[in-house]
Amino acid sequence: MSRTVLQIPINHALRKDAEKEALKQGFSSLQDAVRFILTKLAKGVLSFEIDESVQLSSKAEKRYNKMVDDI
């Protein structure tokens, strides 16, 4: 099997926390957890949804509510 190395620069604290969590969840290493995630992603079994909710200021909320009422 041909292998390649994936290098991803990340914050040291993030790596440490992720490694601790991976071990806690039963992975032998952080690399093992990343391989697992990439395998699921490649098979289309894993998907991500990013929900970026926006909190309007009270002034903006009043303005948008007025727009909706005017429509």
mmCIF file of the N, C-alpha and C atoms, coordinates in Angstrom:
data_MODEL
# 
_entry.id   MODEL 
# 
loop_
_atom_site.group_PDB 
_atom_site.id 
_atom_site.type_symbol 
_atom_site.label_atom_id 
_atom_site.label_alt_id 
_atom_site.label_comp_id 
_atom_site.label_asym_id 
_atom_site.label_entity_id 
_atom_site.label_seq_id 
_atom_site.pdbx_PDB_ins_code 
_atom_site.Cartn_x 
_atom_site.Cartn_y 
_atom_site.Cartn_z 
_atom_site.occupancy 
_atom_site.B_iso_or_equiv 
_atom_site.pdbx_formal_charge 
_atom_site.auth_seq_id 
_atom_site.auth_comp_id 
_atom_site.auth_asym_id 
_atom_site.auth_atom_id 
_atom_site.pdbx_PDB_model_num 
ATOM 1   N N  . MET A 1 1  ? 0.841   -1.174 0.000  1.00 0.00 ? 1  MET A N  1 
ATOM 2   C CA . MET A 1 1  ? 0.000   0.000  0.000  1.00 0.00 ? 1  MET A CA 1 
ATOM 3   C C  . MET A 1 1  ? 0.890   1.242  0.000  1.00 0.00 ? 1  MET A C  1 
ATOM 4   N N  . SER A 1 2  ? 0.609   2.163  -0.902 1.00 0.00 ? 2  SER A N  1 
ATOM 5   C CA . SER A 1 2  ? 1.355   3.405  -0.990 1.00 0.00 ? 2  SER A CA 1 
ATOM 6   C C  . SER A 1 2  ? 0.865   4.377  0.090  1.00 0.00 ? 2  SER A C  1 
ATOM 7   N N  . ARG A 1 3  ? 1.779   5.050  0.724  1.00 0.00 ? 3  ARG A N  1 
ATOM 8   C CA . ARG A 1 3  ? 1.430   5.990  1.795  1.00 0.00 ? 3  ARG A CA 1 
ATOM 9   C C  . ARG A 1 3  ? 1.957   7.371  1.462  1.00 0.00 ? 3  ARG A C  1 
ATOM 10  N N  . THR A 1 4  ? 1.312   8.368  2.014  1.00 0.00 ? 4  THR A N  1 
ATOM 11  C CA . THR A 1 4  ? 1.772   9.742  1.906  1.00 0.00 ? 4  THR A CA 1 
ATOM 12  C C  . THR A 1 4  ? 1.666   10.386 3.283  1.00 0.00 ? 4  THR A C  1 
ATOM 13  N N  . VAL A 1 5  ? 2.420   11.414 3.507  1.00 0.00 ? 5  VAL A N  1 
ATOM 14  C CA . VAL A 1 5  ? 2.414   12.110 4.797  1.00 0.00 ? 5  VAL A CA 1 
ATOM 15  C C  . VAL A 1 5  ? 1.609   13.395 4.647  1.00 0.00 ? 5  VAL A C  1 
ATOM 16  N N  . LEU A 1 6  ? 0.695   13.603 5.571  1.00 0.00 ? 6  LEU A N  1 
ATOM 17  C CA . LEU A 1 6  ? -0.117  14.811 5.604  1.00 0.00 ? 6  LEU A CA 1 
ATOM 18  C C  . LEU A 1 6  ? 0.381   15.675 6.754  1.00 0.00 ? 6  LEU A C  1 
ATOM 19  N N  . GLN A 1 7  ? 0.859   16.856 6.445  1.00 0.00 ? 7  GLN A N  1 
ATOM 20  C CA . GLN A 1 7  ? 1.353   17.755 7.486  1.00 0.00 ? 7  GLN A CA 1 
ATOM 21  C C  . GLN A 1 7  ? 0.383   18.915 7.639  1.00 0.00 ? 7  GLN A C  1 
ATOM 22  N N  . ILE A 1 8  ? -0.087  19.117 8.876  1.00 0.00 ? 8  ILE A N  1 
ATOM 23  C CA . ILE A 1 8  ? -1.048  20.178 9.146  1.00 0.00 ? 8  ILE A CA 1 
ATOM 24  C C  . ILE A 1 8  ? -0.536  21.003 10.325 1.00 0.00 ? 8  ILE A C  1 
ATOM 25  N N  . PRO A 1 9  ? -0.125  22.234 10.076 1.00 0.00 ? 9  PRO A N  1 
ATOM 26  C CA . PRO A 1 9  ? 0.316   23.075 11.181 1.00 0.00 ? 9  PRO A CA 1 
ATOM 27  C C  . PRO A 1 9  ? -0.877  23.419 12.086 1.00 0.00 ? 9  PRO A C  1 
ATOM 28  N N  . ILE A 1 10 ? -0.760  23.121 13.376 1.00 0.00 ? 10 ILE A N  1 
ATOM 29  C CA . ILE A 1 10 ? -1.805  23.464 14.339 1.00 0.00 ? 10 ILE A CA 1 
ATOM 30  C C  . ILE A 1 10 ? -1.159  23.957 15.629 1.00 0.00 ? 10 ILE A C  1 
ATOM 31  N N  . ASN A 1 11 ? -1.946  24.621 16.416 1.00 0.00 ? 11 ASN A N  1 
ATOM 32  C CA . ASN A 1 11 ? -1.517  25.123 17.709 1.00 0.00 ? 11 ASN A CA 1 
ATOM 33  C C  . ASN A 1 11 ? -1.141  23.957 18.620 1.00 0.00 ? 11 ASN A C  1 
ATOM 34  N N  . HIS A 1 12 ? -0.077  24.112 19.384 1.00 0.00 ? 12 HIS A N  1 
ATOM 35  C CA . HIS A 1 12 ? 0.392   23.045 20.265 1.00 0.00 ? 12 HIS A CA 1 
ATOM 36  C C  . HIS A 1 12 ? -0.683  22.642 21.277 1.00 0.00 ? 12 HIS A C  1 
ATOM 37  N N  . ALA A 1 13 ? -1.382  23.620 21.837 1.00 0.00 ? 13 ALA A N  1 
ATOM 38  C CA . ALA A 1 13 ? -2.424  23.321 22.829 1.00 0.00 ? 13 ALA A CA 1 
ATOM 39  C C  . ALA A 1 13 ? -3.557  22.513 22.198 1.00 0.00 ? 13 ALA A C  1 
ATOM 40  N N  . LEU A 1 14 ? -3.918  22.845 20.950 1.00 0.00 ? 14 LEU A N  1 
ATOM 41  C CA . LEU A 1 14 ? -4.967  22.099 20.250 1.00 0.00 ? 14 LEU A CA 1 
ATOM 42  C C  . LEU A 1 14 ? -4.544  20.653 20.052 1.00 0.00 ? 14 LEU A C  1 
ATOM 43  N N  . ARG A 1 15 ? -3.305  20.452 19.635 1.00 0.00 ? 15 ARG A N  1 
ATOM 44  C CA . ARG A 1 15 ? -2.815  19.085 19.430 1.00 0.00 ? 15 ARG A CA 1 
ATOM 45  C C  . ARG A 1 15 ? -2.852  18.292 20.738 1.00 0.00 ? 15 ARG A C  1 
ATOM 46  N N  . LYS A 1 16 ? -2.395  18.917 21.797 1.00 0.00 ? 16 LYS A N  1 
ATOM 47  C CA . LYS A 1 16 ? -2.350  18.250 23.098 1.00 0.00 ? 16 LYS A CA 1 
ATOM 48  C C  . LYS A 1 16 ? -3.761  17.867 23.569 1.00 0.00 ? 16 LYS A C  1 
ATOM 49  N N  . ASP A 1 17 ? -4.699  18.794 23.450 1.00 0.00 ? 17 ASP A N  1 
ATOM 50  C CA . ASP A 1 17 ? -6.083  18.527 23.864 1.00 0.00 ? 17 ASP A CA 1 
ATOM 51  C C  . ASP A 1 17 ? -6.740  17.456 22.987 1.00 0.00 ? 17 ASP A C  1 
ATOM 52  N N  . ALA A 1 18 ? -6.490  17.532 21.675 1.00 0.00 ? 18 ALA A N  1 
ATOM 53  C CA . ALA A 1 18 ? -7.067  16.552 20.753 1.00 0.00 ? 18 ALA A CA 1 
ATOM 54  C C  . ALA A 1 18 ? -6.482  15.165 21.003 1.00 0.00 ? 18 ALA A C  1 
ATOM 55  N N  . GLU A 1 19 ? -5.189  15.113 21.281 1.00 0.00 ? 19 GLU A N  1 
ATOM 56  C CA . GLU A 1 19 ? -4.549  13.827 21.552 1.00 0.00 ? 19 GLU A CA 1 
ATOM 57  C C  . GLU A 1 19 ? -5.116  13.201 22.828 1.00 0.00 ? 19 GLU A C  1 
ATOM 58  N N  . LYS A 1 20 ? -5.302  14.029 23.851 1.00 0.00 ? 20 LYS A N  1 
ATOM 59  C CA . LYS A 1 20 ? -5.862  13.536 25.112 1.00 0.00 ? 20 LYS A CA 1 
ATOM 60  C C  . LYS A 1 20 ? -7.277  12.986 24.893 1.00 0.00 ? 20 LYS A C  1 
ATOM 61  N N  . GLU A 1 21 ? -8.071  13.703 24.109 1.00 0.00 ? 21 GLU A N  1 
ATOM 62  C CA . GLU A 1 21 ? -9.445  13.271 23.839 1.00 0.00 ? 21 GLU A CA 1 
ATOM 63  C C  . GLU A 1 21 ? -9.461  11.998 22.983 1.00 0.00 ? 21 GLU A C  1 
ATOM 64  N N  . ALA A 1 22 ? -8.569  11.913 22.003 1.00 0.00 ? 22 ALA A N  1 
ATOM 65  C CA . ALA A 1 22 ? -8.492  10.713 21.158 1.00 0.00 ? 22 ALA A CA 1 
ATOM 66  C C  . ALA A 1 22 ? -8.170  9.480  21.992 1.00 0.00 ? 22 ALA A C  1 
ATOM 67  N N  . LEU A 1 23 ? -7.217  9.618  22.900 1.00 0.00 ? 23 LEU A N  1 
ATOM 68  C CA . LEU A 1 23 ? -6.853  8.495  23.772 1.00 0.00 ? 23 LEU A CA 1 
ATOM 69  C C  . LEU A 1 23 ? -8.026  8.119  24.685 1.00 0.00 ? 23 LEU A C  1 
ATOM 70  N N  . LYS A 1 24 ? -8.726  9.136  25.181 1.00 0.00 ? 24 LYS A N  1 
ATOM 71  C CA . LYS A 1 24 ? -9.875  8.895  26.053 1.00 0.00 ? 24 LYS A CA 1 
ATOM 72  C C  . LYS A 1 24 ? -10.986 8.152  25.311 1.00 0.00 ? 24 LYS A C  1 
ATOM 73  N N  . GLN A 1 25 ? -11.095 8.390  24.005 1.00 0.00 ? 25 GLN A N  1 
ATOM 74  C CA . GLN A 1 25 ? -12.142 7.739  23.208 1.00 0.00 ? 25 GLN A CA 1 
ATOM 75  C C  . GLN A 1 25 ? -11.701 6.388  22.654 1.00 0.00 ? 25 GLN A C  1 
ATOM 76  N N  . GLY A 1 26 ? -10.511 5.939  23.027 1.00 0.00 ? 26 GLY A N  1 
ATOM 77  C CA . GLY A 1 26 ? -10.095 4.593  22.660 1.00 0.00 ? 26 GLY A CA 1 
ATOM 78  C C  . GLY A 1 26 ? -9.154  4.480  21.476 1.00 0.00 ? 26 GLY A C  1 
ATOM 79  N N  . PHE A 1 27 ? -8.756  5.592  20.882 1.00 0.00 ? 27 PHE A N  1 
ATOM 80  C CA . PHE A 1 27 ? -7.791  5.542  19.795 1.00 0.00 ? 27 PHE A CA 1 
ATOM 81  C C  . PHE A 1 27 ? -6.402  5.335  20.379 1.00 0.00 ? 27 PHE A C  1 
ATOM 82  N N  . SER A 1 28 ? -5.523  4.692  19.618 1.00 0.00 ? 28 SER A N  1 
ATOM 83  C CA . SER A 1 28 ? -4.167  4.453  20.110 1.00 0.00 ? 28 SER A CA 1 
ATOM 84  C C  . SER A 1 28 ? -3.306  5.707  20.019 1.00 0.00 ? 28 SER A C  1 
ATOM 85  N N  . SER A 1 29 ? -3.708  6.661  19.166 1.00 0.00 ? 29 SER A N  1 
ATOM 86  C CA . SER A 1 29 ? -2.953  7.907  19.005 1.00 0.00 ? 29 SER A CA 1 
ATOM 87  C C  . SER A 1 29 ? -3.844  8.922  18.297 1.00 0.00 ? 29 SER A C  1 
ATOM 88  N N  . LEU A 1 30 ? -3.388  10.148 18.269 1.00 0.00 ? 30 LEU A N  1 
ATOM 89  C CA . LEU A 1 30 ? -4.107  11.183 17.525 1.00 0.00 ? 30 LEU A CA 1 
ATOM 90  C C  . LEU A 1 30 ? -4.086  10.858 16.029 1.00 0.00 ? 30 LEU A C  1 
ATOM 91  N N  . GLN A 1 31 ? -2.953  10.335 15.557 1.00 0.00 ? 31 GLN A N  1 
ATOM 92  C CA . GLN A 1 31 ? -2.847  9.959  14.143 1.00 0.00 ? 31 GLN A CA 1 
ATOM 93  C C  . GLN A 1 31 ? -3.882  8.896  13.781 1.00 0.00 ? 31 GLN A C  1 
ATOM 94  N N  . ASP A 1 32 ? -4.110  7.949  14.679 1.00 0.00 ? 32 ASP A N  1 
ATOM 95  C CA . ASP A 1 32 ? -5.107  6.907  14.452 1.00 0.00 ? 32 ASP A CA 1 
ATOM 96  C C  . ASP A 1 32 ? -6.500  7.532  14.332 1.00 0.00 ? 32 ASP A C  1 
ATOM 97  N N  . ALA A 1 33 ? -6.789  8.496  15.194 1.00 0.00 ? 33 ALA A N  1 
ATOM 98  C CA . ALA A 1 33 ? -8.088  9.177  15.141 1.00 0.00 ? 33 ALA A CA 1 
ATOM 99  C C  . ALA A 1 33 ? -8.250  9.947  13.825 1.00 0.00 ? 33 ALA A C  1 
ATOM 100 N N  . VAL A 1 34 ? -7.194  10.622 13.395 1.00 0.00 ? 34 VAL A N  1 
ATOM 101 C CA . VAL A 1 34 ? -7.250  11.372 12.139 1.00 0.00 ? 34 VAL A CA 1 
ATOM 102 C C  . VAL A 1 34 ? -7.439  10.422 10.956 1.00 0.00 ? 34 VAL A C  1 
ATOM 103 N N  . ARG A 1 35 ? -6.747  9.280  10.959 1.00 0.00 ? 35 ARG A N  1 
ATOM 104 C CA . ARG A 1 35 ? -6.933  8.278  9.893  1.00 0.00 ? 35 ARG A CA 1 
ATOM 105 C C  . ARG A 1 35 ? -8.387  7.800  9.845  1.00 0.00 ? 35 ARG A C  1 
ATOM 106 N N  . PHE A 1 36 ? -8.945  7.545  11.025 1.00 0.00 ? 36 PHE A N  1 
ATOM 107 C CA . PHE A 1 36 ? -10.335 7.096  11.128 1.00 0.00 ? 36 PHE A CA 1 
ATOM 108 C C  . PHE A 1 36 ? -11.276 8.143  10.519 1.00 0.00 ? 36 PHE A C  1 
ATOM 109 N N  . ILE A 1 37 ? -11.089 9.396  10.903 1.00 0.00 ? 37 ILE A N  1 
ATOM 110 C CA . ILE A 1 37 ? -11.948 10.478 10.401 1.00 0.00 ? 37 ILE A CA 1 
ATOM 111 C C  . ILE A 1 37 ? -11.798 10.622 8.888  1.00 0.00 ? 37 ILE A C  1 
ATOM 112 N N  . LEU A 1 38 ? -10.566 10.604 8.384  1.00 0.00 ? 38 LEU A N  1 
ATOM 113 C CA . LEU A 1 38 ? -10.346 10.747 6.944  1.00 0.00 ? 38 LEU A CA 1 
ATOM 114 C C  . LEU A 1 38 ? -10.932 9.576  6.154  1.00 0.00 ? 38 LEU A C  1 
ATOM 115 N N  . THR A 1 39 ? -10.854 8.369  6.713  1.00 0.00 ? 39 THR A N  1 
ATOM 116 C CA . THR A 1 39 ? -11.436 7.196  6.047  1.00 0.00 ? 39 THR A CA 1 
ATOM 117 C C  . THR A 1 39 ? -12.947 7.351  5.933  1.00 0.00 ? 39 THR A C  1 
ATOM 118 N N  . LYS A 1 40 ? -13.585 7.756  7.020  1.00 0.00 ? 40 LYS A N  1 
ATOM 119 C CA . LYS A 1 40 ? -15.043 7.954  6.990  1.00 0.00 ? 40 LYS A CA 1 
ATOM 120 C C  . LYS A 1 40 ? -15.424 9.076  6.031  1.00 0.00 ? 40 LYS A C  1 
ATOM 121 N N  . LEU A 1 41 ? -14.654 10.155 6.028  1.00 0.00 ? 41 LEU A N  1 
ATOM 122 C CA . LEU A 1 41 ? -14.916 11.278 5.131  1.00 0.00 ? 41 LEU A CA 1 
ATOM 123 C C  . LEU A 1 41 ? -14.777 10.851 3.673  1.00 0.00 ? 41 LEU A C  1 
ATOM 124 N N  . ALA A 1 42 ? -13.732 10.080 3.360  1.00 0.00 ? 42 ALA A N  1 
ATOM 125 C CA . ALA A 1 42 ? -13.488 9.627  1.986  1.00 0.00 ? 42 ALA A CA 1 
ATOM 126 C C  . ALA A 1 42 ? -14.592 8.698  1.487  1.00 0.00 ? 42 ALA A C  1 
ATOM 127 N N  . LYS A 1 43 ? -15.193 7.918  2.397  1.00 0.00 ? 43 LYS A N  1 
ATOM 128 C CA . LYS A 1 43 ? -16.267 7.002  2.012  1.00 0.00 ? 43 LYS A CA 1 
ATOM 129 C C  . LYS A 1 43 ? -17.629 7.689  1.954  1.00 0.00 ? 43 LYS A C  1 
ATOM 130 N N  . GLY A 1 44 ? -17.673 8.957  2.335  1.00 0.00 ? 44 GLY A N  1 
ATOM 131 C CA . GLY A 1 44 ? -18.932 9.690  2.313  1.00 0.00 ? 44 GLY A CA 1 
ATOM 132 C C  . GLY A 1 44 ? -19.830 9.380  3.497  1.00 0.00 ? 44 GLY A C  1 
ATOM 133 N N  . VAL A 1 45 ? -19.270 8.729  4.506  1.00 0.00 ? 45 VAL A N  1 
ATOM 134 C CA . VAL A 1 45 ? -20.038 8.351  5.686  1.00 0.00 ? 45 VAL A CA 1 
ATOM 135 C C  . VAL A 1 45 ? -20.061 9.490  6.711  1.00 0.00 ? 45 VAL A C  1 
ATOM 136 N N  . LEU A 1 46 ? -19.097 10.369 6.620  1.00 0.00 ? 46 LEU A N  1 
ATOM 137 C CA . LEU A 1 46 ? -18.968 11.473 7.560  1.00 0.00 ? 46 LEU A CA 1 
ATOM 138 C C  . LEU A 1 46 ? -19.184 12.778 6.816  1.00 0.00 ? 46 LEU A C  1 
ATOM 139 N N  . SER A 1 47 ? -20.014 13.631 7.367  1.00 0.00 ? 47 SER A N  1 
ATOM 140 C CA . SER A 1 47 ? -20.214 14.941 6.764  1.00 0.00 ? 47 SER A CA 1 
ATOM 141 C C  . SER A 1 47 ? -20.193 15.992 7.869  1.00 0.00 ? 47 SER A C  1 
ATOM 142 N N  . PHE A 1 48 ? -19.966 17.206 7.478  1.00 0.00 ? 48 PHE A N  1 
ATOM 143 C CA . PHE A 1 48 ? -19.902 18.305 8.425  1.00 0.00 ? 48 PHE A CA 1 
ATOM 144 C C  . PHE A 1 48 ? -20.925 19.355 8.041  1.00 0.00 ? 48 PHE A C  1 
ATOM 145 N N  . GLU A 1 49 ? -21.535 19.935 9.047  1.00 0.00 ? 49 GLU A N  1 
ATOM 146 C CA . GLU A 1 49 ? -22.444 21.051 8.829  1.00 0.00 ? 49 GLU A CA 1 
ATOM 147 C C  . GLU A 1 49 ? -21.988 22.186 9.719  1.00 0.00 ? 49 GLU A C  1 
ATOM 148 N N  . ILE A 1 50 ? -21.770 23.332 9.110  1.00 0.00 ? 50 ILE A N  1 
ATOM 149 C CA . ILE A 1 50 ? -21.324 24.487 9.868  1.00 0.00 ? 50 ILE A CA 1 
ATOM 150 C C  . ILE A 1 50 ? -22.493 25.447 9.968  1.00 0.00 ? 50 ILE A C  1 
ATOM 151 N N  . ASP A 1 51 ? -22.889 25.714 11.197 1.00 0.00 ? 51 ASP A N  1 
ATOM 152 C CA . ASP A 1 51 ? -24.008 26.617 11.453 1.00 0.00 ? 51 ASP A CA 1 
ATOM 153 C C  . ASP A 1 51 ? -23.460 27.897 12.049 1.00 0.00 ? 51 ASP A C  1 
ATOM 154 N N  . GLU A 1 52 ? -23.458 28.921 11.245 1.00 0.00 ? 52 GLU A N  1 
ATOM 155 C CA . GLU A 1 52 ? -22.966 30.199 11.722 1.00 0.00 ? 52 GLU A CA 1 
ATOM 156 C C  . GLU A 1 52 ? -24.158 31.097 12.013 1.00 0.00 ? 52 GLU A C  1 
ATOM 157 N N  . SER A 1 53 ? -24.624 31.069 13.238 1.00 0.00 ? 53 SER A N  1 
ATOM 158 C CA . SER A 1 53 ? -25.745 31.915 13.596 1.00 0.00 ? 53 SER A CA 1 
ATOM 159 C C  . SER A 1 53 ? -25.240 33.315 13.910 1.00 0.00 ? 53 SER A C  1 
ATOM 160 N N  . VAL A 1 54 ? -26.063 34.292 13.597 1.00 0.00 ? 54 VAL A N  1 
ATOM 161 C CA . VAL A 1 54 ? -25.698 35.683 13.778 1.00 0.00 ? 54 VAL A CA 1 
ATOM 162 C C  . VAL A 1 54 ? -26.600 36.283 14.840 1.00 0.00 ? 54 VAL A C  1 
ATOM 163 N N  . GLN A 1 55 ? -25.992 36.971 15.788 1.00 0.00 ? 55 GLN A N  1 
ATOM 164 C CA . GLN A 1 55 ? -26.753 37.658 16.827 1.00 0.00 ? 55 GLN A CA 1 
ATOM 165 C C  . GLN A 1 55 ? -26.799 39.132 16.463 1.00 0.00 ? 55 GLN A C  1 
ATOM 166 N N  . LEU A 1 56 ? -27.992 39.608 16.146 1.00 0.00 ? 56 LEU A N  1 
ATOM 167 C CA . LEU A 1 56 ? -28.148 41.009 15.774 1.00 0.00 ? 56 LEU A CA 1 
ATOM 168 C C  . LEU A 1 56 ? -28.195 41.889 17.010 1.00 0.00 ? 56 LEU A C  1 
ATOM 169 N N  . SER A 1 57 ? -27.734 43.110 16.839 1.00 0.00 ? 57 SER A N  1 
ATOM 170 C CA . SER A 1 57 ? -27.886 44.079 17.920 1.00 0.00 ? 57 SER A CA 1 
ATOM 171 C C  . SER A 1 57 ? -29.362 44.449 18.000 1.00 0.00 ? 57 SER A C  1 
ATOM 172 N N  . SER A 1 58 ? -29.782 45.007 19.117 1.00 0.00 ? 58 SER A N  1 
ATOM 173 C CA . SER A 1 58 ? -31.205 45.363 19.269 1.00 0.00 ? 58 SER A CA 1 
ATOM 174 C C  . SER A 1 58 ? -31.605 46.407 18.230 1.00 0.00 ? 58 SER A C  1 
ATOM 175 N N  . LYS A 1 59 ? -30.699 47.325 17.905 1.00 0.00 ? 59 LYS A N  1 
ATOM 176 C CA . LYS A 1 59 ? -30.979 48.341 16.893 1.00 0.00 ? 59 LYS A CA 1 
ATOM 177 C C  . LYS A 1 59 ? -31.192 47.696 15.514 1.00 0.00 ? 59 LYS A C  1 
ATOM 178 N N  . ALA A 1 60 ? -30.308 46.769 15.154 1.00 0.00 ? 60 ALA A N  1 
ATOM 179 C CA . ALA A 1 60 ? -30.426 46.089 13.857 1.00 0.00 ? 60 ALA A CA 1 
ATOM 180 C C  . ALA A 1 60 ? -31.682 45.220 13.817 1.00 0.00 ? 60 ALA A C  1 
ATOM 181 N N  . GLU A 1 61 ? -31.982 44.570 14.935 1.00 0.00 ? 61 GLU A N  1 
ATOM 182 C CA . GLU A 1 61 ? -33.175 43.726 14.986 1.00 0.00 ? 61 GLU A CA 1 
ATOM 183 C C  . GLU A 1 61 ? -34.436 44.555 14.762 1.00 0.00 ? 61 GLU A C  1 
ATOM 184 N N  . LYS A 1 62 ? -34.518 45.722 15.380 1.00 0.00 ? 62 LYS A N  1 
ATOM 185 C CA . LYS A 1 62 ? -35.674 46.606 15.185 1.00 0.00 ? 62 LYS A CA 1 
ATOM 186 C C  . LYS A 1 62 ? -35.767 47.046 13.736 1.00 0.00 ? 62 LYS A C  1 
ATOM 187 N N  . ARG A 1 63 ? -34.607 47.365 13.127 1.00 0.00 ? 63 ARG A N  1 
ATOM 188 C CA . ARG A 1 63 ? -34.582 47.806 11.724 1.00 0.00 ? 63 ARG A CA 1 
ATOM 189 C C  . ARG A 1 63 ? -35.075 46.691 10.802 1.00 0.00 ? 63 ARG A C  1 
ATOM 190 N N  . TYR A 1 64 ? -34.588 45.459 11.017 1.00 0.00 ? 64 TYR A N  1 
ATOM 191 C CA . TYR A 1 64 ? -35.013 44.342 10.171 1.00 0.00 ? 64 TYR A CA 1 
ATOM 192 C C  . TYR A 1 64 ? -36.479 43.976 10.401 1.00 0.00 ? 64 TYR A C  1 
ATOM 193 N N  . ASN A 1 65 ? -36.929 44.055 11.636 1.00 0.00 ? 65 ASN A N  1 
ATOM 194 C CA . ASN A 1 65 ? -38.355 43.796 11.914 1.00 0.00 ? 65 ASN A CA 1 
ATOM 195 C C  . ASN A 1 65 ? -39.231 44.811 11.215 1.00 0.00 ? 65 ASN A C  1 
ATOM 196 N N  . LYS A 1 66 ? -38.794 46.081 11.176 1.00 0.00 ? 66 LYS A N  1 
ATOM 197 C CA . LYS A 1 66 ? -39.547 47.118 10.467 1.00 0.00 ? 66 LYS A CA 1 
ATOM 198 C C  . LYS A 1 66 ? -39.582 46.815 8.972  1.00 0.00 ? 66 LYS A C  1 
ATOM 199 N N  . MET A 1 67 ? -38.444 46.352 8.434  1.00 0.00 ? 67 MET A N  1 
ATOM 200 C CA . MET A 1 67 ? -38.395 46.000 7.000  1.00 0.00 ? 67 MET A CA 1 
ATOM 201 C C  . MET A 1 67 ? -39.400 44.883 6.696  1.00 0.00 ? 67 MET A C  1 
ATOM 202 N N  . VAL A 1 68 ? -39.425 43.887 7.545  1.00 0.00 ? 68 VAL A N  1 
ATOM 203 C CA . VAL A 1 68 ? -40.340 42.762 7.347  1.00 0.00 ? 68 VAL A CA 1 
ATOM 204 C C  . VAL A 1 68 ? -41.777 43.232 7.430  1.00 0.00 ? 68 VAL A C  1 
ATOM 205 N N  . ASP A 1 69 ? -42.066 44.082 8.411  1.00 0.00 ? 69 ASP A N  1 
ATOM 206 C CA . ASP A 1 69 ? -43.430 44.622 8.537  1.00 0.00 ? 69 ASP A CA 1 
ATOM 207 C C  . ASP A 1 69 ? -43.833 45.439 7.325  1.00 0.00 ? 69 ASP A C  1 
ATOM 208 N N  . ASP A 1 70 ? -42.892 46.203 6.772  1.00 0.00 ? 70 ASP A N  1 
ATOM 209 C CA . ASP A 1 70 ? -43.178 47.027 5.600  1.00 0.00 ? 70 ASP A CA 1 
ATOM 210 C C  . ASP A 1 70 ? -43.469 46.173 4.374  1.00 0.00 ? 70 ASP A C  1 
ATOM 211 N N  . ILE A 1 71 ? -42.847 45.019 4.309  1.00 0.00 ? 71 ILE A N  1 
ATOM 212 C CA . ILE A 1 71 ? -43.056 44.121 3.162  1.00 0.00 ? 71 ILE A CA 1 
ATOM 213 C C  . ILE A 1 71 ? -44.443 43.534 3.261  1.00 0.00 ? 71 ILE A C  1 
# 
